[in-house]
């Protein structure tokens, strides 16, 4: 396994959800000091969307940001670049994504443009068609 890993949104969510069956695995991954962890600005937005739309937990956006900042202490945030836009367009042409899958292709393109070739996820279906990324399932 490559030690530079792109962390998908669901890993961040599971890491704070003590009731999730995936919590322990997500926390273990995020705590592994042998890994270089990355996420994208798009994942940050998705994380905040998931938390703020959940009426059961009823957290403010500010509270969600505090939780997020705690998670990000050892994770580098990657941002879109002109190179990632080129990669995104190449992946769109190659895979012809539709609907929500376009979000995942954008996340993949940002990671790939930054030299990341592996992604930690729980929902393999989201990224399994993107051959440029090794899937690390928790």
C-alpha positions in Angstrom: 0.0 0.0 0.0 1.2 3.5 -0.9 1.6 5.6 2.2 0.1 8.7 0.6 -3.7 8.2 0.9 -6.6 10.4 -0.1 -9.3 10.2 2.6 -12.9 10.3 1.3 -15.7 12.0 3.1 -17.2 8.9 4.5 -14.0 8.1 6.4 -14.2 11.5 8.1 -17.8 10.9 9.0 -17.3 7.5 10.4 -14.3 8.7 12.5 -16.7 11.0 14.5 -19.7 8.6 14.6 -19.0 6.4 17.6 -22.1 4.4 16.8 -20.9 3.4 13.3 -19.7 -0.1 12.7 -16.9 1.6 10.7 -15.8 4.0 13.5 -12.9 1.9 14.8 -11.4 1.3 11.4 -11.8 4.9 10.4 -10.1 6.1 13.6 -7.3 3.6 13.2 -6.7 4.8 9.6 -6.6 8.4 10.6 -4.3 7.7 13.5 -1.8 5.6 11.5 1.4 7.7 11.7 3.0 5.7 8.9 0.5 7.2 6.4 0.5 10.6 4.8 -3.2 11.6 4.7 -4.8 14.0 2.3 -8.4 15.1 1.6 -9.8 17.7 -0.8 -11.6 20.9 -0.3 -14.6 19.1 -2.0 -14.5 16.5 0.8 -14.6 19.3 3.4 -17.7 20.7 1.8 -19.3 17.3 1.7 -18.5 16.7 5.3 -20.2 19.9 6.4 -23.2 19.2 4.2 -23.7 15.7 5.8 -23.3 17.0 9.4 -25.4 20.2 9.0 -28.4 18.5 7.3 -28.6 15.8 10.0 -31.5 16.9 12.1 -30.8 14.2 14.7 -27.5 15.7 15.8 -28.6 19.3 15.4 -25.1 20.9 15.2 -24.5 24.5 14.0 -22.1 25.1 11.1 -19.6 26.5 13.6 -19.8 23.4 15.8 -19.2 21.3 12.7 -16.2 23.3 11.7 -14.7 22.7 15.2 -15.2 19.0 14.8 -13.7 19.1 11.3 -10.6 21.1 12.5 -10.0 18.4 15.1 -10.0 15.8 12.4 -7.8 17.7 10.1 -4.8 18.2 12.4 -2.8 15.4 10.6 -4.5 15.6 7.2 -3.3 17.9 4.3 -6.1 19.6 2.4 -5.7 19.5 -1.4 -7.3 22.2 -3.6 -8.2 22.2 -7.2 -5.6 23.5 -9.6 -5.4 24.1 -13.3 -3.7 20.7 -13.5 -6.5 19.0 -11.6 -9.0 20.6 -14.0 -7.1 19.0 -16.9 -7.2 15.7 -15.1 -10.9 16.1 -14.3 -11.7 16.8 -18.0 -9.6 13.7 -19.0 -11.5 11.5 -16.5 -14.9 12.8 -17.6 -14.0 12.0 -21.2 -12.7 8.6 -20.2 -15.4 7.5 -17.8 -18.4 9.5 -18.9 -19.7 10.0 -15.4 -23.3 11.1 -14.8 -25.1 12.6 -11.9 -23.5 12.4 -8.5 -20.6 10.3 -9.7 -19.2 13.6 -11.2 -18.4 14.7 -7.6 -16.3 11.6 -7.0 -14.5 12.1 -10.3 -13.7 15.6 -9.3 -12.3 14.4 -5.9 -10.2 11.8 -7.7 -8.9 14.3 -10.2 -7.7 16.6 -7.4 -5.9 13.8 -5.7 -4.4 12.4 -8.9 -3.2 15.9 -10.0 -1.4 16.1 -6.6 0.3 12.7 -7.1 -1.9 10.6 -4.9 -2.8 7.2 -6.3 -4.8 5.6 -3.5 -8.0 6.5 -1.8 -9.4 5.3 1.6 -13.2 4.8 1.3 -16.0 2.7 2.6 -18.3 2.7 -0.4 -16.2 1.1 -3.0 -18.8 1.6 -5.7 -18.1 5.4 -5.6 -14.6 5.0 -7.0 -14.1 1.4 -8.2 -14.4 2.4 -11.9 -11.6 5.0 -11.6 -8.6 2.8 -12.6 -6.1 5.5 -11.7 -6.8 5.1 -8.0 -6.0 2.1 -5.8 -8.9 1.5 -3.4 -8.3 1.0 0.3 -11.5 -0.1 1.8 -12.1 0.2 5.5 
